[in-house]
Amino acid sequence: MAGPNYLTAPLKSITREMIVEISRRLIRYGALRDVTYVGLGSLEFVDHRMAYERLGIERLISIEAEHSLERLEFNRPYSQIEILPGTTNTRLPEIEELRTSRCVVWLDYTTRIRQQEQRDISYLANVLRPGSALFVCANRHASEADFARVQEEQGDYFDSGLRKIDYLGPNFADRQVHVADSIVRRRVSARADQVSATSVLDVRYADSAKMQLLGWIFAPTGEDAVAECRLEELDFTSPARSGEPLDLAWPTLTAPEWAALSRQMPADATTLVPPHKWVDRVHIERFIGVHRWGRPAAANA
Ligand SMILES: C[S@@+](CC[C@H](N)C(=O)[O-])C[C@H]1O[C@@H](n2cnc3c(N)ncnc32)[C@H](O)[C@@H]1O
């Protein structure tokens, strides 16, 4: 089963689960078997395995700019995964399914959203069919020393009317959401074929690097995608739907402390009783945010 990275990157694993749960709601628009998954599977293809094993998606495409094709082909878990060597900028426009069928696309970048990533988002918002989903993972860290580079990376989306501090530290993630969401909205509203995009994810986390995961569902204009896909049931989508981030952080808890808290669930931060006074409230709140996704055996070990 997909998920070897859960032990070393538990929060990223949770965001993968969120992608699966949201993508499953695309069943409203037709069988998931008919969907195409396009991702950056790297050497382990964790996301492609999830797309096939958890969603039943059979058409799987992976784009990869760095690793050799021979090594990727050796490591792919299913021979039907089509590997496209090259960058997303050059390869995405060559994928016919993006224009002709429903797709789940996950651009799992490790960089910030720079001009080249903006181009990918722009292209996809222009072509993705209703009943598709787009997810974008990006680095959300920008220090003072990065400022000149960030200015260049943002290109036309750099807003000189803002203060420098708006582009630094925790504020940078807000700018990045603004850029990606503006691109999606602008592109979608310029389309002649009546498509709308609903923001469903803005999850901020840090397993090692500070990252954020953004997501949109594409639906026919005039249709309430939230109601049609019953997104109200997916509580982790509600912050993004209200323009707010969802912050995930891992609690520092031993296995017995985790178990003591689990026994009290469901509960909230006001009713959950700490196992003892040494467990700080902040870790109780973090626990509430992540507990339902499970605890990897070696977390905090
Ligand atoms: C974070 S890893 C993907 C991990 C995988 N999606 C998972 O779920 O574990 C990103 C991979 O995409 C490649 N990559 C990043 N940006 C790319 C781009 N713009 N075009 C092509 N490959 C890219 C990197 O070389 C790396 O192998």
The ligand as an ORCA input file, in Angstrom:
! r2SCAN-3c Opt
* xyz 0 1
  C       8.082     16.242     -4.023
  S       8.564     15.145     -5.277
  C       7.100     14.248     -5.630
  C       6.677     13.320     -4.546
  C       5.412     12.532     -4.824
  N       4.399     13.309     -5.504
  C       4.842     11.966     -3.544
  O       3.619     11.977     -3.353
  O       5.615     11.483     -2.704
  C       8.694     16.189     -6.674
  C       9.312     15.524     -7.889
  O       8.928     16.280     -9.028
  C      10.048     16.697     -9.766
  N       9.707     18.060    -10.235
  C       9.523     19.162     -9.477
  N       9.126     20.200    -10.227
  C       9.043     19.733    -11.498
  C       8.655     20.314    -12.725
  N       8.270     21.591    -12.785
  N       8.692     19.558    -13.841
  C       9.055     18.239    -13.772
  N       9.435     17.624    -12.635
  C       9.410     18.363    -11.504
  C      11.226     16.640     -8.807
  O      12.440     16.345     -9.520
  C      10.829     15.504     -7.872
  O      11.294     14.257     -8.328
*
